[in-house]
Amino acid sequence: QVQLVESGGGLVQPGGSLRLSCAASGSIFSVYAMGWYRQAPGKQRELVAAVTSTGSTNYADSVKGRFTISRDIAKNTVYLQMNSLEPEDTAVYYCNANTPYGSSSLHYWGQGTQVTVSS
C-alpha cells in the first residue's frame, strides 16, 4: 500500500513562512500528479497546488506568487513552500497523490497537517 506522511505545519505569524513536506512510501511506481489541498473550518477542501508527472505546476489563484510546490523524485517527497502567509491560509493541509489504478486512477491522502497563521 501507499502511505503519505505530511510534516511541517504549525503556528506562524502573518507574513511568515512555512515549508510542508509530504513523503510517499510503499508500492508506488508512477504518479499522475501530487498536490496539496487544504480545508478551513466551514469550507470545502480546495486544491492549493499540484505538480504533474511531467513537472508542470498548477496553483490556486489565492496563493500564486506566494506558494511554491516542488518535488524531490529521489526522496519520493513533495514540498510546499509557503511565504507571505496570511490568516486566510489557516487550514488543514493534505497531501494527495494521484496514481494509476487499472484503467483508472486512485487517490491517496495524507493525514493532514494544521497550518495556523495568527499574531
Long-range contacts (C-beta under 8 A, 24 or more apart in sequence): 1-26, 1-27, 2-26, 2-27, 2-28, 2-97, 2-99, 2-108, 3-108, 4-95, 4-96, 4-97, 4-108, 4-109, 4-110, 4-111, 5-110, 5-111, 6-93, 6-94, 6-95, 6-110, 6-111, 6-112, 6-113, 7-113, 8-113, 9-93, 9-113, 9-114, 9-115, 10-114, 10-115, 10-116, 11-116, 11-117, 11-118, 12-85, 12-115, 12-116, 12-117, 13-85, 13-117, 13-118, 13-119, 14-85, 14-86, 14-87, 14-117, 14-118, 14-119, 15-84, 15-85, 16-85, 16-117, 17-81, 17-82, 17-83, 17-84, 17-85, 18-82, 18-85, 18-115, 19-79, 19-80, 19-81, 19-82, 20-79, 20-80, 20-82, 20-93, 20-95, 20-113, 20-115, 21-77, 21-78, 21-79, 22-77, 22-78, 22-79, 22-80, 22-95, 22-110, 23-75, 23-76, 23-77, 24-76, 24-77, 24-78, 24-97, 24-108, 25-76, 28-76, 28-97, 28-99, 30-99, 30-100, 31-97, 31-98, 31-99, 32-98, 32-99, 32-100, 32-105, 33-97, 33-98, 34-71, 34-78, 34-95, 34-96, 34-97, 34-98, 35-69, 35-78, 35-95, 35-96, 35-98, 36-69, 36-78, 36-80, 36-93, 36-94, 36-95, 36-96, 37-93, 37-94, 37-96, 38-89, 38-91, 38-92, 38-93, 38-94, 38-115, 39-91, 39-92, 39-94, 40-90, 40-91, 40-92, 43-91, 45-94, 48-80, 48-93, 49-80, 50-96, 51-78, 62-88, 63-89, 82-115, 85-115, 85-117, 86-117, 87-117, 87-118, 88-117, 89-115, 89-117, 90-115, 90-116, 90-117, 90-118, 91-115
